[in-house]
Amino acid sequence: MSGKTYDFNTYLAATPLTDFVLNVSEKESITIPPPDLNAALELDEGVPSRRSLELLCGGQWPAVLNLMGSHQPCVLNAFLVDLKKHFGLDGA
């Protein structure tokens, strides 16, 4: 039986992820690097919003949490939607 073979490099080249840059003001931004595979797998299992924020933002999550802290939950929800979409973790 002969079947098609696949090249792992094709997957690596297909979707290069870029940092998510969140402009906070004209002079300040928060740069969030793409999450690693372990974070993506944990997100796929379904986690609470706080854990999603931590997994997606990595080392920047305290700064993002501080920024979001005084706003309504819909702000966090919209941010998480955009972040997941940017990193290709929205199921699309």
C-alpha positions as a Python dict, from the first residue, in 0.01 Angstrom:
ca = {
    (1, 'M'): (0, 0, 0),
    (2, 'S'): (152, 330, -103),
    (3, 'G'): (18, 644, 52),
    (4, 'K'): (87, 1008, 50),
    (5, 'T'): (366, 1129, 273),
    (6, 'Y'): (373, 1463, 450),
    (7, 'D'): (655, 1703, 521),
    (8, 'F'): (661, 1853, 872),
    (9, 'N'): (823, 2171, 735),
    (10, 'T'): (503, 2239, 542),
    (11, 'Y'): (318, 2280, 871),
    (12, 'L'): (589, 2505, 1011),
    (13, 'A'): (582, 2734, 709),
    (14, 'A'): (204, 2743, 668),
    (15, 'T'): (111, 2953, 966),
    (16, 'P'): (389, 3167, 1106),
    (17, 'L'): (251, 3335, 1415),
    (18, 'T'): (337, 3691, 1504),
    (19, 'D'): (328, 3874, 1834),
    (20, 'F'): (1, 4033, 1941),
    (21, 'V'): (70, 4398, 2011),
    (22, 'L'): (-186, 4570, 2234),
    (23, 'N'): (-157, 4947, 2222),
    (24, 'V'): (-235, 5086, 2566),
    (25, 'S'): (-159, 5449, 2481),
    (26, 'E'): (40, 5645, 2225),
    (27, 'K'): (359, 5564, 2413),
    (28, 'E'): (286, 5227, 2568),
    (29, 'S'): (206, 4885, 2431),
    (30, 'I'): (204, 4529, 2558),
    (31, 'T'): (363, 4271, 2328),
    (32, 'I'): (233, 3918, 2369),
    (33, 'P'): (429, 3639, 2199),
    (34, 'P'): (245, 3337, 2057),
    (35, 'P'): (159, 3072, 2316),
    (36, 'D'): (346, 2743, 2313),
    (37, 'L'): (196, 2404, 2234),
    (38, 'N'): (129, 2318, 2600),
    (39, 'A'): (-72, 2637, 2644),
    (40, 'A'): (-270, 2568, 2325),
    (41, 'L'): (-348, 2214, 2438),
    (42, 'E'): (-465, 2330, 2780),
    (43, 'L'): (-683, 2599, 2622),
    (44, 'D'): (-839, 2336, 2399),
    (45, 'E'): (-946, 2142, 2709),
    (46, 'G'): (-1152, 2438, 2825),
    (47, 'V'): (-1035, 2657, 3110),
    (48, 'P'): (-1177, 2954, 3304),
    (49, 'S'): (-1121, 3304, 3164),
    (50, 'R'): (-848, 3390, 3415),
    (51, 'R'): (-651, 3080, 3316),
    (52, 'S'): (-711, 3153, 2946),
    (53, 'L'): (-567, 3499, 2998),
    (54, 'E'): (-263, 3354, 3174),
    (55, 'L'): (-202, 3090, 2907),
    (56, 'L'): (-247, 3327, 2613),
    (57, 'C'): (-52, 3619, 2757),
    (58, 'G'): (233, 3425, 2914),
    (59, 'G'): (464, 3655, 3106),
    (60, 'Q'): (254, 3956, 3009),
    (61, 'W'): (-60, 3834, 3180),
    (62, 'P'): (-13, 4039, 3502),
    (63, 'A'): (14, 4359, 3294),
    (64, 'V'): (-294, 4265, 3091),
    (65, 'L'): (-490, 4169, 3403),
    (66, 'N'): (-396, 4499, 3563),
    (67, 'L'): (-510, 4683, 3250),
    (68, 'M'): (-841, 4495, 3232),
    (69, 'G'): (-905, 4494, 3608),
    (70, 'S'): (-1126, 4798, 3638),
    (71, 'H'): (-1334, 4736, 3324),
    (72, 'Q'): (-1649, 4537, 3263),
    (73, 'P'): (-1615, 4166, 3180),
    (74, 'C'): (-1721, 4226, 2819),
    (75, 'V'): (-1388, 4404, 2762),
    (76, 'L'): (-1196, 4095, 2870),
    (77, 'N'): (-1420, 3869, 2664),
    (78, 'A'): (-1369, 4077, 2348),
    (79, 'F'): (-993, 4085, 2409),
    (80, 'L'): (-977, 3707, 2453),
    (81, 'V'): (-1173, 3657, 2130),
    (82, 'D'): (-928, 3877, 1938),
    (83, 'L'): (-625, 3715, 2101),
    (84, 'K'): (-744, 3362, 2022),
    (85, 'K'): (-827, 3461, 1665),
    (86, 'H'): (-486, 3626, 1617),
    (87, 'F'): (-307, 3310, 1735),
    (88, 'G'): (-531, 3077, 1534),
    (89, 'L'): (-692, 2925, 1842),
    (90, 'D'): (-1048, 3024, 1764),
    (91, 'G'): (-1142, 2700, 1593),
    (92, 'A'): (-1175, 2869, 1254),
}
